[in-house]
Amino acid sequence: MNRILPLSILALAILALATLMLVVVPGMQINAQPATPGLQPYTAIQLRGRQTYVSMGCVYCHSQQPRSTDQGPDGERGWGRPAIASDYAYDSPHLLGTMRTGPDLSNIGARLPNQAWHLAHLYQPRSVSAWSIMPAYSFLFEVKERAAPGDVVVRIPNGRGPKHGVLVAKPEAIDLVAYLQSLDRTMVAPAHAERDDGYAKSER
């Protein structure tokens, strides 16, 4: 019984030290870094799209963290340079992801900037990528007899669209595509990040 209190204090002290060194200090170091030069804050429509991205669980199948060349062939896949902490300065929470059932999306806005492509892909992925296993998000669209002023009409290739009427994107679809188009971290990484992360030598 006499040892319970000292052991409890020791255990709490070890836990507090580990939290300080592994969570608090790294968090302070990362928060002190400015955003990567050229990275822009999200607009209101992009933030709404980001919320849709989260609510639909896109993060469960798509990552947003290109790896360095010694960890994988992400650069060869065209997914961009290795990610650095300052690339996520405006992300709260970050959406790094845990697996890649689909491709990494960190730079999808640079690779595929076309709104029409993204809208068609959301409505029916196999209309633009025959091999895709992504589910169709057709509930983000509606079929009308005729388009109204301001409607964004979506044309689906390969005969996979509705047989009658016109397909119109709902605001949620437009917001989501705006968020995807904003994902462009192709700007040059700061020199200090290259030194700290140790990938500059492998990239040159």
MDTraj code that builds the backbone (N, CA, C; nanometers):
import mdtraj as md
import numpy as np

residues = "MET ASN ARG ILE LEU PRO LEU SER ILE LEU ALA LEU ALA ILE LEU ALA LEU ALA THR LEU MET LEU VAL VAL VAL PRO GLY MET GLN ILE ASN ALA GLN PRO ALA THR PRO GLY LEU GLN PRO TYR THR ALA ILE GLN LEU ARG GLY ARG GLN THR TYR VAL SER MET GLY CYS VAL TYR CYS HIS SER GLN GLN PRO ARG SER THR ASP GLN GLY PRO ASP GLY GLU ARG GLY TRP GLY ARG PRO ALA ILE ALA SER ASP TYR ALA TYR ASP SER PRO HIS LEU LEU GLY THR MET ARG THR GLY PRO ASP LEU SER ASN ILE GLY ALA ARG LEU PRO ASN GLN ALA TRP HIS LEU ALA HIS LEU TYR GLN PRO ARG SER VAL SER ALA TRP SER ILE MET PRO ALA TYR SER PHE LEU PHE GLU VAL LYS GLU ARG ALA ALA PRO GLY ASP VAL VAL VAL ARG ILE PRO ASN GLY ARG GLY PRO LYS HIS GLY VAL LEU VAL ALA LYS PRO GLU ALA ILE ASP LEU VAL ALA TYR LEU GLN SER LEU ASP ARG THR MET VAL ALA PRO ALA HIS ALA GLU ARG ASP ASP GLY TYR ALA LYS SER GLU ARG".split()
xyz = np.array([
    [0.0828, -0.1210, 0.0000],
    [0.0000, 0.0000, 0.0000],
    [0.0859, 0.1255, 0.0000],
    [0.1987, 0.1214, 0.0735],
    [0.2829, 0.2404, 0.0842],
    [0.3469, 0.2779, -0.0494],
    [0.3542, 0.1803, -0.1425],
    [0.4196, 0.2073, -0.2701],
    [0.3229, 0.2588, -0.3779],
    [0.1944, 0.2505, -0.3533],
    [0.0978, 0.2884, -0.4563],
    [0.1092, 0.4358, -0.4923],
    [0.1186, 0.5221, -0.3937],
    [0.1254, 0.6654, -0.4200],
    [0.2520, 0.7038, -0.4962],
    [0.3707, 0.6598, -0.4521],
    [0.4910, 0.6944, -0.5297],
    [0.4886, 0.6401, -0.6725],
    [0.4373, 0.5163, -0.6896],
    [0.4304, 0.4584, -0.8235],
    [0.3313, 0.5350, -0.9114],
    [0.2208, 0.5780, -0.8513],
    [0.1219, 0.6556, -0.9273],
    [0.1804, 0.7892, -0.9707],
    [0.2532, 0.8540, -0.8800],
    [0.3151, 0.9821, -0.9134],
    [0.4192, 0.9638, -1.0226],
    [0.4985, 0.8577, -1.0132],
    [0.6005, 0.8299, -1.1141],
    [0.5366, 0.8035, -1.2509],
    [0.4288, 0.7236, -1.2511],
    [0.3602, 0.6927, -1.3764],
    [0.3032, 0.8197, -1.4398],
    [0.2426, 0.9057, -1.3592],
    [0.1870, 1.0307, -1.4100],
    [0.2968, 1.1230, -1.4624],
    [0.4108, 1.1240, -1.3932],
    [0.5221, 1.2076, -1.4362],
    [0.5768, 1.1599, -1.5711],
    [0.5885, 1.0283, -1.5878],
    [0.6357, 0.9726, -1.7149],
    [0.5374, 1.0056, -1.8272],
    [0.4072, 0.9927, -1.7980],
    [0.3054, 1.0236, -1.8973],
    [0.3093, 1.1717, -1.9363],
    [0.3252, 1.2584, -1.8351],
    [0.3307, 1.4024, -1.8625],
    [0.4534, 1.4374, -1.9456],
    [0.5673, 1.3763, -1.9144],
    [0.6898, 1.4021, -1.9899],
    [0.6759, 1.3543, -2.1343],
    [0.6184, 1.2348, -2.1526],
    [0.5989, 1.1818, -2.2878],
    [0.5048, 1.2712, -2.3686],
    [0.3987, 1.3184, -2.3051],
    [0.3044, 1.4080, -2.3724],
    [0.3723, 1.5380, -2.4117],
    [0.4546, 1.5901, -2.3229],
    [0.5254, 1.7143, -2.3511],
    [0.6203, 1.6982, -2.4693],
    [0.6996, 1.5902, -2.4685],
    [0.8033, 1.5730, -2.5695],
    [0.7494, 1.5237, -2.7046],
    [0.6403, 1.4455, -2.7014],
    [0.5909, 1.3844, -2.8246],
    [0.4701, 1.4548, -2.8846],
    [0.4034, 1.5397, -2.8065],
    [0.2833, 1.6063, -2.8552],
    [0.2965, 1.7583, -2.8493],
    [0.3238, 1.8110, -2.7310],
    [0.3223, 1.9561, -2.7117],
    [0.4359, 2.0252, -2.7869],
    [0.5596, 1.9795, -2.7658],
    [0.6741, 2.0452, -2.8292],
    [0.6689, 2.0348, -2.9817],
    [0.6443, 1.9147, -3.0398],
    [0.6324, 1.9099, -3.1861],
    [0.5178, 1.9972, -3.2379],
    [0.4064, 2.0025, -3.1643],
    [0.2953, 2.0867, -3.2060],
    [0.3330, 2.2331, -3.2097],
    [0.4087, 2.2777, -3.1099],
    [0.4537, 2.4168, -3.1063],
    [0.5496, 2.4463, -3.2221],
    [0.6370, 2.3506, -3.2518],
    [0.7316, 2.3694, -3.3610],
    [0.6599, 2.3807, -3.4951],
    [0.5608, 2.2949, -3.5161],
    [0.4869, 2.2966, -3.6432],
    [0.4025, 2.4229, -3.6548],
    [0.3350, 2.4612, -3.5472],
    [0.2494, 2.5804, -3.5507],
    [0.3292, 2.7082, -3.5739],
    [0.4577, 2.7049, -3.5399],
    [0.5417, 2.8243, -3.5570],
    [0.5838, 2.8432, -3.7026],
    [0.5665, 2.7399, -3.7856],
    [0.6078, 2.7496, -3.9253],
    [0.5039, 2.8265, -4.0065],
    [0.5474, 2.9176, -4.0924],
    [0.4519, 2.9852, -4.1825],
    [0.4066, 2.8895, -4.2924],
    [0.2984, 2.9256, -4.3573],
    [0.2487, 2.8441, -4.4686],
    [0.3516, 2.8403, -4.5810],
    [0.3526, 2.7329, -4.6563],
    [0.4407, 2.7220, -4.7725],
    [0.4154, 2.8398, -4.8664],
    [0.5195, 2.9100, -4.9108],
    [0.4994, 3.0241, -5.0011],
    [0.4159, 2.9865, -5.1233],
    [0.3117, 3.0634, -5.1476],
    [0.2218, 3.0354, -5.2601],
    [0.0948, 2.9637, -5.2196],
    [0.0932, 2.9051, -5.0994],
    [-0.0263, 2.8362, -5.0512],
    [-0.1296, 2.9387, -5.0059],
    [-0.2535, 2.9238, -5.0516],
    [-0.3584, 3.0196, -5.0215],
    [-0.4588, 2.9619, -4.9221],
    [-0.5161, 3.0464, -4.8362],
    [-0.6228, 2.9988, -4.7462],
    [-0.7446, 2.9557, -4.8276],
    [-0.8248, 2.8680, -4.7711],
    [-0.9452, 2.8233, -4.8393],
    [-1.0492, 2.9350, -4.8430],
    [-1.1229, 2.9421, -4.9529],
    [-1.2348, 3.0355, -4.9622],
    [-1.3563, 2.9737, -4.8936],
    [-1.4643, 3.0499, -4.8824],
    [-1.5852, 3.0010, -4.8166],
    [-1.6419, 2.8790, -4.8893],
    [-1.6461, 2.8834, -5.0229],
    [-1.7004, 2.7704, -5.0980],
    [-1.6100, 2.6477, -5.0850],
    [-1.4786, 2.6693, -5.0820],
    [-1.3861, 2.5570, -5.0659],
    [-1.3982, 2.4946, -4.9273],
    [-1.4221, 2.5767, -4.8261],
    [-1.4409, 2.5233, -4.6912],
    [-1.5692, 2.4414, -4.6819],
    [-1.6750, 2.4876, -4.7496],
    [-1.7986, 2.4081, -4.7517],
    [-1.7739, 2.2751, -4.8222],
    [-1.6988, 2.2798, -4.9318],
    [-1.6650, 2.1569, -5.0021],
    [-1.5804, 2.0637, -4.9181],
    [-1.4922, 2.1214, -4.8380],
    [-1.4094, 2.0400, -4.7485],
    [-1.4950, 1.9672, -4.6453],
    [-1.5976, 2.0348, -4.5951],
    [-1.6887, 1.9721, -4.5010],
    [-1.7643, 1.8570, -4.5669],
    [-1.8031, 1.8764, -4.6936],
    [-1.8683, 1.7677, -4.7674],
    [-1.7727, 1.6510, -4.7864],
    [-1.6481, 1.6816, -4.8187],
    [-1.5432, 1.5792, -4.8351],
    [-1.5317, 1.4946, -4.7083],
    [-1.5329, 1.5605, -4.5936],
    [-1.5220, 1.4899, -4.4657],
    [-1.6489, 1.4098, -4.4382],
    [-1.7652, 1.4719, -4.4576],
    [-1.8912, 1.4059, -4.4228],
    [-1.9180, 1.2824, -4.5075],
    [-1.8666, 1.2802, -4.6298],
    [-1.8884, 1.1651, -4.7175],
    [-1.7799, 1.0589, -4.7022],
    [-1.6839, 1.0819, -4.6135],
    [-1.5831, 0.9807, -4.5851],
    [-1.4775, 0.9640, -4.6919],
    [-1.4555, 1.0673, -4.7738],
    [-1.3532, 1.0571, -4.8793],
    [-1.2151, 1.0273, -4.8208],
    [-1.1923, 1.0747, -4.6981],
    [-1.0615, 1.0581, -4.6347],
    [-1.0302, 0.9114, -4.6047],
    [-1.1327, 0.8251, -4.6035],
    [-1.1078, 0.6840, -4.5751],
    [-1.0463, 0.6101, -4.6937],
    [-1.0583, 0.6667, -4.8143],
    [-1.0044, 0.6011, -4.9332],
    [-0.8945, 0.6810, -5.0023],
    [-0.8814, 0.8093, -4.9666],
    [-0.7826, 0.8953, -5.0320],
    [-0.6933, 0.9615, -4.9280],
    [-0.5641, 0.9564, -4.9517],
    [-0.4687, 1.0262, -4.8653],
    [-0.4404, 1.1642, -4.9233],
    [-0.3737, 1.2463, -4.8431],
    [-0.3245, 1.3766, -4.8890],
    [-0.1842, 1.3965, -4.8323],
    [-0.0953, 1.3045, -4.8660],
    [0.0421, 1.3122, -4.8155],
    [0.1381, 1.2369, -4.9079],
    [0.1791, 1.2988, -5.0177],
    [0.2783, 1.2337, -5.1044],
    [0.4054, 1.2011, -5.0268],
    [0.4582, 1.0833, -5.0514],
    [0.5757, 1.0374, -4.9784],
    [0.7043, 1.0690, -5.0548],
    [0.8149, 1.0648, -4.9814],
    [0.9451, 1.0868, -5.0435],
    [0.9836, 0.9646, -5.1259],
    [1.0816, 0.9810, -5.2136],
    [1.1179, 0.8753, -5.3072],
    [1.1700, 0.7500, -5.2387],
    [1.2254, 0.7640, -5.1183],
    [1.2765, 0.6461, -5.0498],
    [1.1661, 0.5698, -4.9778],
    [1.0436, 0.6231, -4.9779],
    [0.9316, 0.5559, -4.9116],
    [0.8290, 0.5016, -5.0106],
    [0.8320, 0.5472, -5.1333],
    [0.7362, 0.4990, -5.2317],
    [0.7481, 0.5745, -5.3629],
    [0.6828, 0.5228, -5.4684],
    [0.6941, 0.5849, -5.6017],
    [0.5905, 0.6943, -5.6273],
    [0.5561, 0.7715, -5.5246],
    [0.4517, 0.8723, -5.5420],
    [0.4882, 0.9762, -5.6467],
    [0.6154, 1.0154, -5.6514],
    [0.6592, 1.1113, -5.7523],
    [0.6432, 1.0568, -5.8930],
    [0.6750, 0.9277, -5.9118],
    [0.6608, 0.8648, -6.0424],
    [0.5142, 0.8549, -6.0830],
    [0.4259, 0.8480, -5.9856],
    [0.2822, 0.8421, -6.0138],
    [0.2248, 0.9792, -6.0489],
    [0.3077, 1.0832, -6.0350],
    [0.2612, 1.2171, -6.0663],
    [0.1874, 1.2843, -5.9532],
    [0.2088, 1.2381, -5.8309],
    [0.1356, 1.2909, -5.7161],
    [0.2052, 1.4095, -5.6516],
    [0.3200, 1.4494, -5.7025],
    [0.3859, 1.5694, -5.6525],
    [0.5024, 1.5408, -5.5609],
    [0.5674, 1.6489, -5.5193],
    [0.6820, 1.6373, -5.4304],
    [0.6372, 1.5871, -5.2925],
    [0.7311, 1.5393, -5.2108],
    [0.6950, 1.4956, -5.0750],
    [0.6315, 1.6079, -4.9944],
    [0.5316, 1.5742, -4.9166],
    [0.4616, 1.6734, -4.8354],
    [0.5495, 1.7208, -4.7205],
    [0.5298, 1.8464, -4.6811],
    [0.5972, 1.9028, -4.5639],
    [0.4912, 1.9640, -4.4736],
    [0.5282, 1.9899, -4.3491],
    [0.4305, 2.0359, -4.2497],
    [0.3608, 2.1647, -4.2919],
    [0.4334, 2.2576, -4.3523],
    [0.3753, 2.3873, -4.3867],
    [0.2735, 2.3785, -4.5006],
    [0.2657, 2.2632, -4.5684],
    [0.1633, 2.2442, -4.6715],
    [0.0235, 2.2376, -4.6108],
    [0.0169, 2.2129, -4.4806],
    [-0.1119, 2.1934, -4.4135],
    [-0.1451, 2.3082, -4.3185],
    [-0.0861, 2.4243, -4.3445],
    [-0.1032, 2.5378, -4.2536],
    [-0.2490, 2.5792, -4.2383],
    [-0.3298, 2.5599, -4.3411],
    [-0.4700, 2.6038, -4.3363],
    [-0.5664, 2.4870, -4.3154],
    [-0.5128, 2.3680, -4.2875],
    [-0.5968, 2.2500, -4.2696],
    [-0.6237, 2.2243, -4.1212],
    [-0.7495, 2.2295, -4.0829],
    [-0.7866, 2.2003, -3.9443],
    [-0.9233, 2.1327, -3.9434],
    [-0.9285, 2.0033, -3.9175],
    [-0.8139, 1.9141, -3.8956],
    [-0.7487, 1.8753, -4.0279],
    [-0.6301, 1.8193, -4.0209],
    [-0.5652, 1.7719, -4.1434],
    [-0.6398, 1.6486, -4.1942],
    [-0.6261, 1.6224, -4.3216],
    [-0.6931, 1.5084, -4.3844],
    [-0.5890, 1.4186, -4.4519],
    [-0.4869, 1.3807, -4.3758],
    [-0.3786, 1.3010, -4.4323],
    [-0.4261, 1.1660, -4.4825],
    [-0.5269, 1.1084, -4.4175],
    [-0.5773, 0.9779, -4.4581],
    [-0.4972, 0.8645, -4.3977],
    [-0.5527, 0.7447, -4.4063],
    [-0.4879, 0.6273, -4.3487],
    [-0.4618, 0.5175, -4.4514],
    [-0.5250, 0.5261, -4.5677],
    [-0.5042, 0.4239, -4.6703],
    [-0.5302, 0.4852, -4.8079],
    [-0.4959, 0.4081, -4.9117],
    [-0.5105, 0.4570, -5.0480],
    [-0.5861, 0.3551, -5.1320],
    [-0.7148, 0.3484, -5.1102],
    [-0.7969, 0.2700, -5.2019],
    [-0.8019, 0.3416, -5.3359],
    [-0.7997, 0.4755, -5.3301],
    [-0.7895, 0.5593, -5.4489],
    [-0.6590, 0.6367, -5.4452],
    [-0.6312, 0.7163, -5.5473],
    [-0.5042, 0.7904, -5.5534],
    [-0.4958, 0.9005, -5.4486],
    [-0.3746, 0.9435, -5.4205],
    [-0.3527, 1.0569, -5.3313],
    [-0.4080, 1.1829, -5.3983],
    [-0.4712, 1.2700, -5.3184],
    [-0.5384, 1.3874, -5.3742],
    [-0.4706, 1.5196, -5.3390],
    [-0.3494, 1.5160, -5.2846],
    [-0.2844, 1.6409, -5.2445],
    [-0.2759, 1.7418, -5.3577],
    [-0.2565, 1.6939, -5.4790],
    [-0.2382, 1.7836, -5.5931],
    [-0.3379, 1.7555, -5.7051],
    [-0.4556, 1.7045, -5.6690],
    [-0.5548, 1.6718, -5.7709],
    [-0.5998, 1.7976, -5.8453],
    [-0.5976, 1.9125, -5.7783],
    [-0.6360, 2.0370, -5.8442],
    [-0.5392, 2.0777, -5.9529],
    [-0.4128, 2.0372, -5.9393],
    [-0.3126, 2.0652, -6.0424],
    [-0.3190, 1.9601, -6.1530],
    [-0.3419, 1.8347, -6.1154],
    [-0.3456, 1.7266, -6.2144],
    [-0.4735, 1.7315, -6.2991],
    [-0.5856, 1.7609, -6.2329],
    [-0.7150, 1.7609, -6.3014],
    [-0.7926, 1.8854, -6.2611],
    [-0.7640, 1.9989, -6.3217],
    [-0.8272, 2.1244, -6.2793],
    [-0.9666, 2.1474, -6.3389],
    [-1.0133, 2.0579, -6.4274],
    [-1.1372, 2.0806, -6.5002],
    [-1.2603, 2.0481, -6.4153],
    [-1.3492, 2.1466, -6.3969],
    [-1.4700, 2.1261, -6.3160],
    [-1.5605, 2.0200, -6.3773],
    [-1.5770, 2.0231, -6.5107],
    [-1.6661, 1.9283, -6.5776],
    [-1.6222, 1.7843, -6.5526],
    [-1.4907, 1.7594, -6.5549],
    [-1.4407, 1.6234, -6.5308],
    [-1.4768, 1.5772, -6.3904],
    [-1.4532, 1.6623, -6.2923],
    [-1.4810, 1.6243, -6.1539],
    [-1.6294, 1.5979, -6.1313],
    [-1.7145, 1.6813, -6.1899],
    [-1.8583, 1.6622, -6.1726],
    [-1.9029, 1.5302, -6.2347],
    [-1.8549, 1.5005, -6.3552],
    [-1.8884, 1.3731, -6.4191],
    [-1.8355, 1.2564, -6.3360],
    [-1.7167, 1.2720, -6.2819],
    [-1.6556, 1.1669, -6.2008],
    [-1.7345, 1.1419, -6.0727],
    [-1.7861, 1.2477, -6.0108],
    [-1.8666, 1.2309, -5.8902],
    [-1.9989, 1.1617, -5.9213],
    [-2.0617, 1.2012, -6.0316],
    [-2.1919, 1.1425, -6.0665],
    [-2.1776, 0.9947, -6.1017],
    [-2.0802, 0.9624, -6.1854],
    [-2.0571, 0.8243, -6.2258],
    [-1.9092, 0.8066, -6.2594],
    [-1.8288, 0.7613, -6.1609],
    [-1.6833, 0.7511, -6.1812],
    [-1.6433, 0.6720, -6.3053],
    [-1.7191, 0.5666, -6.3376],
    [-1.6805, 0.4827, -6.4505],
    [-1.7083, 0.5463, -6.5861],
    [-1.7722, 0.6627, -6.5839],
    [-1.7922, 0.7341, -6.7110],
    [-1.6635, 0.7983, -6.7600],
    [-1.5678, 0.8231, -6.6688],
    [-1.4405, 0.8843, -6.7071],
    [-1.3209, 0.7948, -6.6751],
    [-1.3392, 0.6981, -6.5851],
    [-1.2328, 0.6036, -6.5490],
    [-1.2945, 0.4647, -6.5394],
    [-1.2815, 0.3876, -6.6453],
    [-1.3489, 0.2585, -6.6527],
    [-1.3077, 0.1642, -6.5410],
    [-1.1864, 0.1806, -6.4891],
    [-1.1338, 0.0897, -6.3875],
    [-1.1706, 0.1325, -6.2458],
    [-1.2350, 0.2476, -6.2294],
    [-1.2598, 0.3029, -6.0964],
    [-1.3534, 0.2145, -6.0141],
    [-1.3235, 0.2007, -5.8836],
    [-1.4121, 0.1287, -5.7910],
    [-1.4808, 0.2257, -5.6956],
    [-1.4678, 0.3551, -5.7225],
    [-1.5301, 0.4558, -5.6374],
    [-1.6816, 0.4499, -5.6530],
    [-1.7568, 0.4642, -5.5437],
    [-1.9026, 0.4662, -5.5557],
    [-1.9501, 0.5925, -5.6261],
    [-2.0649, 0.5840, -5.6880],
    [-2.1247, 0.6993, -5.7553],
    [-2.1974, 0.7857, -5.6518],
    [-2.1762, 0.9167, -5.6593],
    [-2.2429, 1.0103, -5.5684],
    [-2.3521, 1.0856, -5.6445],
    [-2.4441, 1.0075, -5.7011],
    [-2.5493, 1.0653, -5.7846],
    [-2.6469, 1.1510, -5.7043],
    [-2.6507, 1.1330, -5.5715],
    [-2.7403, 1.2130, -5.4883],
    [-2.6953, 1.3595, -5.4795],
    [-2.5761, 1.3890, -5.5289],
    [-2.5288, 1.5276, -5.5336],
    [-2.5770, 1.5996, -5.6595],
    [-2.6635, 1.5344, -5.7358],
    [-2.7120, 1.5900, -5.8614],
    [-2.8635, 1.5703, -5.8695],
    [-2.9266, 1.6434, -5.9595],
    [-3.0693, 1.6249, -5.9837],
    [-3.0974, 1.6362, -6.1331],
    [-3.2012, 1.5652, -6.1755],
    [-3.2414, 1.5677, -6.3156],
    [-3.3611, 1.6623, -6.3297],
    [-3.3500, 1.7570, -6.4216],
    [-3.4572, 1.8524, -6.4476],
    [-3.5018, 1.8408, -6.5928],
    [-3.6228, 1.8862, -6.6177],
    [-3.6702, 1.8886, -6.7561],
    [-3.5888, 1.9874, -6.8394],
    [-3.5602, 2.1018, -6.7775],
    [-3.4761, 2.2020, -6.8452],
    [-3.3987, 2.2782, -6.7386],
    [-3.2822, 2.3257, -6.7771],
    [-3.1967, 2.3977, -6.6830],
    [-3.2514, 2.5372, -6.6568],
    [-3.2378, 2.5816, -6.5328],
    [-3.2765, 2.7169, -6.4941],
    [-3.1530, 2.8065, -6.4993],
    [-3.1745, 2.9379, -6.5064],
    [-3.0585, 3.0288, -6.5052],
    [-2.9709, 3.0046, -6.3825],
    [-2.8424, 2.9959, -6.4035],
    [-2.7491, 2.9726, -6.2938],
    [-2.7195, 2.8267, -6.2669],
    [-2.7977, 2.7345, -6.3260],
    [-2.7713, 2.5917, -6.3061],
    [-2.6410, 2.5508, -6.3738],
    [-2.5683, 2.4602, -6.3105],
    [-2.4485, 2.4022, -6.3707],
    [-2.4889, 2.2674, -6.4301],
    [-2.5001, 2.2639, -6.5600],
    [-2.5407, 2.1420, -6.6301],
    [-2.4192, 2.0515, -6.6471],
    [-2.4390, 1.9235, -6.6180],
    [-2.3295, 1.8266, -6.6239],
    [-2.3553, 1.7302, -6.7386],
    [-2.2561, 1.7140, -6.8247],
    [-2.2671, 1.6198, -6.9342],
    [-2.1827, 1.4962, -6.9006],
    [-2.2473, 1.3822, -6.9019],
    [-2.1812, 1.2572, -6.8652],
    [-2.1425, 1.1804, -6.9912],
    [-2.0145, 1.1507, -7.0106],
    [-1.9706, 1.0790, -7.1317],
    [-2.0068, 0.9310, -7.1284],
    [-1.9879, 0.8671, -7.2428],
    [-2.0028, 0.7214, -7.2574],
    [-2.1445, 0.6729, -7.2301],
    [-2.2435, 0.7598, -7.2494],
    [-2.3827, 0.7184, -7.2362],
    [-2.4251, 0.6788, -7.0976],
    [-2.3555, 0.7263, -6.9944],
    [-2.3871, 0.6873, -6.8571],
    [-2.4712, 0.7915, -6.7835],
    [-2.5149, 0.8944, -6.8539],
    [-2.5988, 0.9957, -6.7921],
    [-2.7456, 0.9576, -6.7970],
    [-2.8320, 1.0420, -6.7426],
    [-2.9766, 1.0144, -6.7469],
    [-3.0272, 1.0144, -6.8905],
    [-3.1292, 0.9323, -6.9163],
    [-3.1820, 0.9184, -7.0524],
    [-3.2655, 1.0387, -7.0934],
    [-3.3297, 1.1036, -6.9973],
    [-3.4165, 1.2159, -7.0291],
    [-3.3847, 1.3339, -6.9372],
    [-3.4115, 1.4551, -6.9853],
    [-3.3878, 1.5745, -6.9056],
    [-3.2416, 1.6142, -6.9044],
    [-3.2107, 1.7092, -6.8171],
    [-3.0727, 1.7557, -6.8024],
    [-3.0258, 1.7291, -6.6595],
    [-2.9010, 1.6967, -6.6481],
    [-2.8422, 1.6691, -6.5178],
    [-2.7810, 1.7969, -6.4632],
    [-2.8195, 1.8336, -6.3415],
    [-2.7741, 1.9580, -6.2806],
    [-2.7037, 1.9274, -6.1489],
    [-2.5902, 1.9912, -6.1276],
    [-2.5147, 1.9723, -6.0031],
    [-2.5791, 2.0508, -5.8900],
    [-2.5958, 1.9862, -5.7744],
    [-2.6441, 2.0551, -5.6561],
    [-2.5306, 2.1392, -5.5967],
    [-2.5630, 2.2357, -5.5100],
    [-2.4567, 2.3187, -5.4504],
    [-2.3482, 2.2371, -5.3809],
    [-2.3862, 2.1249, -5.3172],
    [-2.2865, 2.0429, -5.2479],
    [-2.1821, 1.9882, -5.3447],
    [-2.2260, 1.9493, -5.4646],
    [-2.1322, 1.8978, -5.5650],
    [-2.0386, 2.0077, -5.6129],
    [-2.0933, 2.1267, -5.6350],
    [-2.0109, 2.2386, -5.6824],
    [-1.9084, 2.2773, -5.5756],
    [-1.9528, 2.2796, -5.4494],
    [-1.8608, 2.3120, -5.3400],
    [-1.7497, 2.2085, -5.3292],
    [-1.7863, 2.0806, -5.3376],
    [-1.6875, 1.9736, -5.3262],
    [-1.5839, 1.9828, -5.4373],
    [-1.6284, 2.0088, -5.5590],
    [-1.5346, 2.0214, -5.6710],
    [-1.4443, 2.1428, -5.6512],
    [-1.4995, 2.2514, -5.5966],
    [-1.4166, 2.3700, -5.5693],
    [-1.3061, 2.3349, -5.4699],
    [-1.3388, 2.2543, -5.3704],
    [-1.2362, 2.2111, -5.2742],
    [-1.1306, 2.1246, -5.3437],
    [-1.1738, 2.0297, -5.4247],
    [-1.0782, 1.9430, -5.4952],
    [-0.9884, 2.0242, -5.5871],
    [-1.0454, 2.1241, -5.6539],
    [-0.9647, 2.2086, -5.7430],
    [-0.8638, 2.2925, -5.6657],
    [-0.8905, 2.3176, -5.5371],
    [-0.7981, 2.3977, -5.4560],
    [-0.6778, 2.3172, -5.4086],
    [-0.6839, 2.1858, -5.4222],
    [-0.5754, 2.1012, -5.3727],
    [-0.4587, 2.1043, -5.4715],
    [-0.3725, 2.1997, -5.4508],
    [-0.2560, 2.2183, -5.5379],
    [-0.1395, 2.2624, -5.4509],
    [-0.0519, 2.1672, -5.4205],
    [0.0666, 2.1970, -5.3395],
    [0.1918, 2.1692, -5.4212],
    [0.1882, 2.2154, -5.5455],
    [0.3010, 2.1935, -5.6356],
    [0.4055, 2.3040, -5.6250],
    [0.3810, 2.4025, -5.5395],
    [0.4793, 2.5098, -5.5241],
    [0.6100, 2.4552, -5.4662],
    [0.7184, 2.5252, -5.4914],
    [0.8501, 2.4811, -5.4441],
    [0.8540, 2.4882, -5.2920],
    [0.9050, 2.3846, -5.2296],
    [0.9156, 2.3819, -5.0840],
    [1.0254, 2.4769, -5.0383],
    [1.0090, 2.5405, -4.9211],
    [1.1144, 2.6284, -4.8688],
    [1.2452, 2.5523, -4.8496],
    [1.3559, 2.6229, -4.8613],
    [1.4875, 2.5597, -4.8495],
    [1.5067, 2.4943, -4.7139],
    [1.4563, 2.5575, -4.6061],
    [1.4762, 2.4998, -4.4723],
    [1.3986, 2.3689, -4.4596],
    [1.2833, 2.3572, -4.5281],
    [1.2068, 2.2325, -4.5228],
    [1.2819, 2.1217, -4.5929],
    [1.3491, 2.1542, -4.7031],
    [1.4277, 2.0538, -4.7733],
    [1.5395, 2.0010, -4.6853],
    [1.6050, 2.0919, -4.6127],
    [1.7139, 2.0479, -4.5252],
    [1.6600, 1.9641, -4.4103],
    [1.5479, 2.0096, -4.3506],
    [1.4941, 1.9405, -4.2345],
    [1.4394, 1.8030, -4.2707],
    [1.3709, 1.7942, -4.3877],
    [1.3058, 1.6696, -4.4218],
    [1.3965, 1.5737, -4.4972],
    [1.5111, 1.6229, -4.5456],
    [1.6105, 1.5357, -4.6035],
    [1.5736, 1.4741, -4.7366],
    [1.4829, 1.5372, -4.8121],
    [1.4493, 1.4779, -4.9405],
    [1.5093, 1.5543, -5.0573],
    [1.5714, 1.6699, -5.0305],
    [1.6228, 1.7517, -5.1406],
    [1.7263, 1.6748, -5.2223],
    [1.8130, 1.6034, -5.1543],
    [1.9201, 1.5328, -5.2235],
    [1.8623, 1.4256, -5.3166],
    [1.7570, 1.3560, -5.2702],
    [1.7004, 1.2519, -5.3531],
    [1.6215, 1.3057, -5.4696],
    [1.5787, 1.4350, -5.4588],
    [1.4987, 1.4950, -5.5663],
    [1.5843, 1.5578, -5.6725],
    [1.7134, 1.5780, -5.6451],
    [1.7992, 1.6508, -5.7401],
    [1.8814, 1.5533, -5.8237],
])
top = md.Topology()
chain = top.add_chain()
for i, resn in enumerate(residues, 1):
    res = top.add_residue(resn, chain, resSeq=i)
    for name in ("N", "CA", "C"):
        top.add_atom(name, md.element.get_by_symbol(name[0]), res)
traj = md.Trajectory(xyz[None], top)
